[in-house]
């Protein structure tokens, strides 16, 4: 079940970023077909055209009247909570420590030695009975000494080392270590210290040198303000999501327009095909790699399509009822905001990156969410002794383009933002570049196994 859900989530996460890859994928297919006969090339091009998802112009659905297809739940006068998390002193301290750690300074004193808390870069080779073992070797590996990310004795052995020094450190793997041939066994790590950095003391001088502020007090106040702004933005996002989820859960689809469903299925398959191509795989091979059958994949396509069409029907229905359109003043303003948020040159560039349908869906959803929040009774919760806004204030239109894709995670087993996908991919890449399972302690053993 986990792998089946994974496939759906991958498609949802990739929906926008993969749209931008469409031209390259088409060119690749055309280049491949160039080695065949002219008739075969024409047939291939016809098939590609048939498989392209359609655009419904300035509407999100193919039908002129959605009343036949969906009964929309109450969307005016909703009672919603806008809760902003309080920023604590501990959070301020943690943020400052993170920023100071990122600006740690290299120790250049030739007599300087590693202390607990230093950030070190090391090369190491682990051996057992004189033989190197899998996962026990790494180069240019970054460690924060004292974090406890390695087996007992490893980090302690680095303390007191000088830059350029090589040292043998004796360790014993924990009895419960998951790698059976190492569990409870003694080993030796030959460690070479490449360099080390040290977090500096928080002083007015450090603040003036490394931040836009001049004193520690100003710096703390600035960090607090930034965290409060983030908390308010998170609350705004949650408020809008709650508003939409309330409507979604209280609406009922009586019938799905077949053209829309077919179109969404085509989109899903295209996205997954492009995703598979990135791994130099055929779609069938990619599906198999997820541990599901093609029948299961077809069911995933159906789930995606129905969730997507359901959202579009509801959004379009509210827009029709309230006299909104994708080319009215408010929607155009949302488009411009999205261009700015996504660092696109202009709307044409945004569409080129993500596709017209995705942009339209994001604009429509954001427009409706804003309308619903503005017409809701919003009960503000106190944050740091201040009210965030007045009841009925919908806030800014800051939601990302990724939320134009189906936002129905619980109902369809799908739905995740592109930003999450990118973060997950980035974290996976980092762990793959910078993990070694032979030295990790029990608490991180599973992660390192996956990274190998």
C-alpha positions as CSV (number, residue, x, y, z in Angstrom):
1,X,0.0,0.0,0.0
2,X,2.9,2.3,0.8
3,X,4.3,2.0,-2.7
4,X,1.0,2.4,-4.3
5,X,0.4,5.7,-2.5
6,X,4.0,6.7,-3.3
7,X,3.2,6.6,-7.0
8,X,0.2,8.9,-6.7
9,X,2.0,11.3,-4.5
10,X,4.9,11.4,-7.0
11,X,2.6,12.3,-9.8
12,X,0.9,15.0,-7.7
13,X,4.2,16.5,-6.6
14,X,5.6,16.5,-10.1
15,X,2.6,17.9,-11.8
16,X,3.8,21.4,-12.3
17,X,7.6,20.9,-12.6
18,X,7.1,18.0,-15.1
19,X,4.8,20.2,-17.2
20,X,7.8,22.3,-18.1
21,X,9.6,19.3,-19.4
22,X,7.0,18.5,-22.0
23,X,8.8,20.1,-25.0
24,X,12.0,18.2,-24.3
25,X,10.2,14.9,-24.0
26,X,8.4,15.5,-27.3
27,X,11.6,16.4,-29.0
28,X,13.2,13.2,-27.7
29,X,10.4,11.1,-29.0
30,X,10.5,12.9,-32.4
31,X,14.3,12.2,-32.6
32,X,13.7,8.6,-32.0
33,X,11.0,8.3,-34.6
34,X,13.3,10.0,-37.1
35,X,15.0,6.6,-37.7
36,X,11.8,5.1,-38.8
37,X,9.8,5.5,-42.1
38,X,7.9,8.7,-42.8
39,X,4.6,7.0,-42.4
40,X,5.6,5.7,-39.0
41,X,6.8,9.1,-38.0
42,X,3.5,10.7,-39.0
43,X,1.6,8.0,-37.0
44,X,3.7,8.6,-34.0
45,X,3.1,12.4,-34.2
46,X,-0.7,11.8,-34.5
47,X,-0.6,9.6,-31.4
48,X,1.3,12.2,-29.5
49,X,-1.2,14.8,-30.4
50,X,-4.0,12.6,-29.2
51,X,-2.3,12.0,-25.9
52,X,-1.8,15.7,-25.1
53,X,-4.2,17.0,-22.4
54,X,-6.6,19.6,-23.7
55,X,-7.1,23.2,-22.5
56,X,-10.6,24.5,-21.8
57,X,-9.6,28.1,-22.5
58,X,-10.7,30.5,-19.7
59,X,-12.7,27.8,-17.9
60,X,-11.5,25.0,-15.7
61,X,-14.0,22.5,-17.0
62,X,-15.4,21.5,-20.4
63,X,-19.1,22.0,-19.4
64,X,-20.9,25.3,-19.4
65,X,-23.1,24.5,-16.4
66,X,-21.7,22.5,-13.5
67,X,-25.0,22.2,-11.6
68,X,-25.7,18.9,-13.3
69,X,-22.4,17.5,-12.0
70,X,-21.9,18.8,-8.5
71,X,-23.7,20.1,-5.5
72,X,-21.5,22.7,-3.8
73,X,-21.5,22.9,-0.1
74,X,-22.1,26.2,1.7
75,X,-19.2,28.6,1.1
76,X,-20.4,31.9,2.6
77,X,-20.5,32.6,6.2
78,X,-18.2,29.8,7.3
79,X,-16.8,30.0,10.8
80,X,-13.1,29.6,10.7
81,X,-10.2,29.9,13.2
82,X,-7.1,31.8,12.3
83,X,-4.5,30.6,14.8
84,X,-1.0,32.1,14.8
85,X,1.6,30.1,16.7
86,X,3.4,32.2,19.3
87,X,7.1,32.7,18.8
88,X,9.0,31.6,21.9
89,X,12.4,32.6,23.2
90,X,13.6,29.1,22.6
91,X,12.7,29.3,18.9
92,X,14.5,32.6,18.6
93,X,17.6,31.1,20.2
94,X,17.4,28.1,17.9
95,X,17.1,30.2,14.8
96,X,20.1,32.4,15.9
97,X,22.1,29.3,16.6
98,X,21.3,27.9,13.2
99,X,22.4,31.2,11.5
100,X,25.6,31.3,13.6
101,X,26.4,27.7,12.7
102,X,26.0,28.5,9.0
103,X,28.5,31.3,9.5
104,X,31.0,29.4,11.6
105,X,34.6,30.5,10.9
106,X,37.5,28.3,10.0
107,X,40.1,27.8,12.6
108,X,43.4,28.8,11.0
109,X,45.7,28.6,14.0
110,X,48.1,25.8,13.2
111,X,48.1,24.8,16.9
112,X,44.3,25.0,17.1
113,X,42.5,21.7,18.0
114,X,39.0,20.5,17.6
115,X,36.5,21.2,20.4
116,X,33.1,19.8,21.0
117,X,30.6,21.8,18.9
118,X,33.1,22.4,16.0
119,X,32.1,21.6,12.4
120,X,34.7,19.4,10.9
121,X,35.5,18.0,7.5
122,X,37.2,14.6,7.6
123,X,38.2,11.7,5.5
124,X,37.9,8.3,7.1
125,X,38.4,4.6,6.4
126,X,36.9,2.0,8.8
127,X,38.4,-1.5,9.1
128,X,37.5,-4.6,11.0
129,X,40.2,-7.2,11.5
130,X,42.4,-5.1,9.2
131,X,39.8,-5.2,6.3
132,X,37.8,-2.3,5.1
133,X,34.0,-2.8,5.4
134,X,31.2,-1.5,3.3
135,X,29.9,1.9,4.3
136,X,32.9,2.7,6.4
137,X,34.8,5.0,4.0
138,X,34.1,8.6,3.1
139,X,35.9,11.7,1.9
140,X,35.2,15.4,2.7
141,X,32.5,14.3,5.2
142,X,31.0,17.1,7.4
143,X,30.3,16.4,11.0
144,X,29.2,18.6,14.0
145,X,31.2,17.1,16.8
146,X,29.0,16.3,19.8
147,X,25.7,16.0,17.8
148,X,25.8,12.2,18.4
149,X,25.2,11.2,14.9
150,X,27.8,8.5,14.9
151,X,28.6,5.4,16.9
152,X,30.1,6.0,20.3
153,X,33.7,7.0,20.3
154,X,33.9,8.2,16.7
155,X,33.2,11.9,17.3
156,X,35.0,11.8,20.7
157,X,38.1,10.6,18.8
158,X,38.1,13.8,16.7
159,X,38.3,16.1,19.6
160,X,41.8,17.4,20.1
161,X,42.9,16.8,16.5
162,X,44.7,19.4,14.5
163,X,44.1,20.4,10.8
164,X,45.9,17.8,8.6
165,X,46.4,15.3,11.3
166,X,45.6,11.6,10.8
167,X,44.5,9.5,13.7
168,X,43.4,5.9,14.4
169,X,40.2,5.8,16.5
170,X,39.1,2.6,18.2
171,X,35.4,2.0,18.4
172,X,32.9,-0.8,19.2
173,X,29.7,-1.0,17.3
174,X,26.5,-1.2,19.4
175,X,25.1,-4.7,20.0
176,X,21.8,-3.7,18.4
177,X,23.5,-2.3,15.3
178,X,21.4,-3.4,12.3
179,X,24.3,-4.6,10.2
180,X,24.8,-8.0,11.7
181,X,28.5,-8.4,10.7
182,X,29.3,-5.2,12.6
183,X,27.0,-5.5,15.6
184,X,29.0,-5.6,18.8
185,X,32.3,-5.8,16.9
186,X,35.4,-3.7,17.4
187,X,36.6,-1.6,14.5
188,X,39.3,1.1,13.8
189,X,38.7,4.3,11.9
190,X,41.6,6.1,10.3
191,X,40.5,9.7,10.4
192,X,42.2,12.6,8.6
193,X,41.0,16.1,9.6
194,X,40.7,18.3,6.5
195,X,39.6,21.5,8.3
196,X,37.3,22.6,11.1
197,X,35.1,25.6,11.7
198,X,33.9,27.1,15.0
199,X,30.8,29.0,15.9
200,X,31.7,32.4,17.2
201,X,30.4,34.1,20.3
202,X,27.3,36.1,19.9
203,X,28.5,39.7,20.4
204,X,27.6,43.1,18.9
205,X,30.8,42.8,16.8
206,X,29.7,39.5,15.4
207,X,26.2,40.8,14.7
208,X,27.6,43.9,12.9
209,X,29.9,41.7,10.8
210,X,27.4,39.0,9.8
211,X,24.0,40.6,9.8
212,X,22.1,43.7,8.8
213,X,21.9,44.7,12.5
214,X,24.4,46.4,14.8
215,X,23.6,45.0,18.2
216,X,22.6,41.6,19.7
217,X,19.3,43.1,20.9
218,X,18.5,44.4,17.5
219,X,19.4,41.1,16.0
220,X,17.1,39.2,18.4
221,X,14.3,41.6,17.7
222,X,14.8,41.1,13.9
223,X,14.8,37.3,14.2
224,X,11.7,37.5,16.3
225,X,10.0,39.7,13.7
226,X,10.9,37.3,10.9
227,X,9.6,34.3,12.8
228,X,6.4,36.1,13.6
229,X,5.9,36.9,9.9
230,X,6.5,33.3,9.1
231,X,4.0,32.3,11.7
232,X,1.4,34.7,10.3
233,X,2.0,33.4,6.8
234,X,1.6,29.8,8.0
235,X,-1.6,30.7,9.7
236,X,-2.9,32.4,6.6
237,X,-2.1,29.3,4.5
238,X,-3.8,27.1,7.0
239,X,-6.8,29.3,7.1
240,X,-7.2,29.2,3.3
241,X,-6.6,25.5,3.2
242,X,-9.2,24.9,6.0
243,X,-11.7,27.0,4.1
244,X,-11.2,25.0,0.9
245,X,-11.2,21.7,2.7
246,X,-14.5,22.6,4.4
247,X,-16.2,23.3,1.1
248,X,-14.6,20.2,-0.6
249,X,-15.8,17.9,2.2
250,X,-19.4,19.4,2.1
251,X,-19.7,19.1,-1.7
252,X,-20.9,16.1,-3.7
253,X,-20.1,15.2,-7.2
254,X,-23.1,13.5,-8.9
255,X,-21.4,12.9,-12.2
256,X,-18.0,13.5,-13.7
257,X,-17.8,15.0,-17.2
258,X,-16.2,12.3,-19.2
259,X,-14.1,14.6,-21.3
260,X,-12.6,16.2,-18.2
261,X,-11.8,12.8,-16.6
262,X,-10.2,11.6,-19.8
263,X,-8.2,14.8,-20.0
264,X,-7.0,14.4,-16.5
265,X,-6.0,10.8,-17.0
266,X,-4.1,11.8,-20.1
267,X,-2.3,14.5,-18.0
268,X,-1.5,12.0,-15.3
269,X,0.0,9.5,-17.7
270,X,2.0,12.2,-19.5
271,X,3.5,13.4,-16.3
272,X,4.4,9.9,-15.1
273,X,5.8,9.1,-18.6
274,X,8.0,12.2,-18.4
275,X,9.0,11.3,-14.9
276,X,10.0,7.9,-16.0
277,X,12.0,9.3,-18.9
278,X,14.1,11.3,-16.4
279,X,15.2,7.9,-15.1
280,X,15.7,6.5,-18.6
281,X,12.8,4.2,-18.0
282,X,9.6,3.2,-19.9
283,X,6.4,3.9,-18.2
284,X,5.7,0.2,-17.6
285,X,9.1,-0.2,-16.0
286,X,8.6,2.8,-13.8
287,X,5.3,1.5,-12.6
288,X,6.8,-1.8,-11.9
289,X,9.6,-0.2,-10.0
290,X,6.9,1.3,-7.6
291,X,5.8,-2.2,-6.8
292,X,2.4,-2.0,-8.5
293,X,0.7,-3.5,-11.5
294,X,-0.5,-1.6,-14.6
295,X,-4.1,-2.3,-13.3
296,X,-3.2,-0.6,-10.1
297,X,-1.7,2.3,-12.1
298,X,-4.9,2.7,-14.1
299,X,-6.7,2.9,-10.8
300,X,-4.3,5.6,-9.7
301,X,-5.0,7.5,-12.9
302,X,-8.7,7.3,-12.1
303,X,-8.2,8.6,-8.6
304,X,-6.1,11.5,-9.7
305,X,-8.6,12.4,-12.5
306,X,-11.7,12.3,-10.3
307,X,-10.0,14.3,-7.5
308,X,-8.8,16.9,-10.0
309,X,-12.1,17.2,-11.8
310,X,-14.0,17.4,-8.5
311,X,-11.8,20.4,-7.5
312,X,-12.3,22.1,-10.8
313,X,-16.0,21.6,-10.8
314,X,-16.4,23.2,-7.4
315,X,-14.1,26.1,-8.1
316,X,-15.7,26.8,-11.5
317,X,-19.2,26.5,-9.9
318,X,-18.4,29.1,-7.2
319,X,-16.8,31.4,-9.8
320,X,-19.9,31.1,-12.0
321,X,-22.2,31.8,-9.1
322,X,-20.3,34.8,-8.0
323,X,-19.6,36.3,-11.4
324,X,-15.9,35.6,-11.4
325,X,-13.8,34.7,-14.4
326,X,-10.1,33.9,-15.0
327,X,-9.6,37.1,-16.9
328,X,-11.3,39.5,-14.5
329,X,-9.3,42.1,-12.6
330,X,-8.7,40.0,-9.4
331,X,-7.5,37.0,-11.3
332,X,-5.2,39.0,-13.4
333,X,-3.7,40.4,-10.2
334,X,-3.2,36.9,-8.8
335,X,-1.4,36.0,-12.0
336,X,0.9,38.9,-11.6
337,X,1.6,37.9,-8.0
338,X,2.4,34.4,-9.1
339,X,4.8,35.7,-11.7
340,X,6.6,37.5,-8.9
341,X,6.5,34.6,-6.5
342,X,7.9,32.2,-9.0
343,X,10.5,34.6,-10.3
344,X,9.2,34.3,-13.8
345,X,9.9,36.9,-16.4
346,X,6.3,37.4,-17.2
347,X,3.0,35.5,-17.5
348,X,4.1,33.9,-20.7
349,X,7.2,32.6,-19.0
350,X,5.2,31.3,-16.1
351,X,2.9,29.4,-18.5
352,X,5.8,28.1,-20.4
353,X,7.2,26.6,-17.2
354,X,4.1,25.2,-15.8
355,X,1.4,25.0,-18.5
356,X,-1.7,27.1,-19.0
357,X,-4.0,24.6,-17.3
358,X,-1.9,24.5,-14.1
359,X,-1.8,28.3,-14.0
360,X,-5.5,28.6,-14.5
361,X,-6.3,26.0,-11.8
362,X,-4.0,27.8,-9.3
363,X,-5.5,31.2,-10.1
364,X,-9.1,29.8,-9.8
365,X,-8.5,28.1,-6.5
366,X,-6.7,31.1,-5.0
367,X,-9.5,33.4,-6.2
368,X,-12.2,31.2,-4.6
369,X,-10.2,30.7,-1.4
370,X,-9.8,34.5,-1.0
371,X,-13.5,35.0,-1.6
372,X,-14.5,32.4,0.9
373,X,-12.2,33.7,3.6
374,X,-13.3,37.3,3.0
375,X,-16.9,36.2,3.4
376,X,-16.3,34.0,6.5
377,X,-16.5,34.7,10.2
378,X,-12.8,34.4,11.1
379,X,-12.1,34.1,14.8
380,X,-8.6,35.3,15.4
381,X,-6.4,33.8,18.0
382,X,-4.0,35.9,20.0
383,X,-0.3,35.7,19.0
384,X,2.2,37.5,21.2
385,X,-0.6,39.6,22.6
386,X,-1.8,41.0,19.3
387,X,-4.6,40.2,16.9
388,X,-3.4,39.2,13.5
389,X,-6.3,40.7,11.7
390,X,-10.0,41.4,11.9
391,X,-12.8,38.9,11.3
392,X,-13.5,38.5,7.6
393,X,-10.0,39.6,6.5
394,X,-8.9,37.2,3.8
395,X,-5.3,38.3,3.8
396,X,-2.9,38.3,0.9
397,X,-3.1,36.1,-2.1
398,X,0.2,34.4,-1.5
399,X,-0.6,30.8,-2.2
400,X,1.7,28.9,-4.5
401,X,1.0,27.8,-8.0
402,X,1.3,24.2,-6.9
403,X,-2.0,24.5,-5.0
404,X,-3.8,24.8,-8.2
405,X,-3.3,21.1,-8.6
406,X,-5.7,18.8,-6.7
407,X,-5.5,19.6,-3.0
408,X,-7.3,16.5,-1.8
409,X,-4.7,14.4,-0.1
410,X,-6.9,12.5,2.4
411,X,-9.7,11.7,0.0
412,X,-7.6,10.7,-3.0
413,X,-4.4,9.5,-1.4
414,X,-2.7,12.3,-3.3
415,X,-1.8,15.9,-3.1
416,X,1.5,17.4,-2.1
417,X,3.1,20.6,-3.1
418,X,5.9,21.0,-5.6
419,X,8.0,22.7,-3.0
420,X,7.7,19.5,-0.9
421,X,8.7,17.4,-3.8
422,X,11.8,19.6,-4.4
423,X,12.7,19.5,-0.7
424,X,12.4,15.8,-0.6
425,X,14.5,15.4,-3.7
426,X,17.1,17.8,-2.3
427,X,17.3,16.0,1.1
428,X,17.5,12.7,-0.7
429,X,20.4,14.0,-2.8
430,X,22.2,15.4,0.3
431,X,21.8,12.2,2.2
432,X,23.1,10.2,-0.8
433,X,26.2,12.4,-1.0
434,X,27.0,12.6,2.6
435,X,26.1,9.5,4.5
436,X,28.1,6.4,5.4
437,X,26.3,3.6,7.1
438,X,29.3,2.0,8.7
439,X,29.6,4.8,11.2
440,X,26.1,5.9,11.9
441,X,24.5,5.1,15.3
442,X,21.4,3.1,15.7
443,X,19.0,6.1,15.6
444,X,20.1,6.9,12.1
445,X,20.8,3.5,10.7
446,X,17.7,3.3,8.6
447,X,18.4,6.6,6.9
448,X,21.9,5.6,6.0
449,X,20.9,2.3,4.6
450,X,18.6,4.1,2.3
451,X,21.3,6.6,1.3
452,X,23.7,3.8,0.2
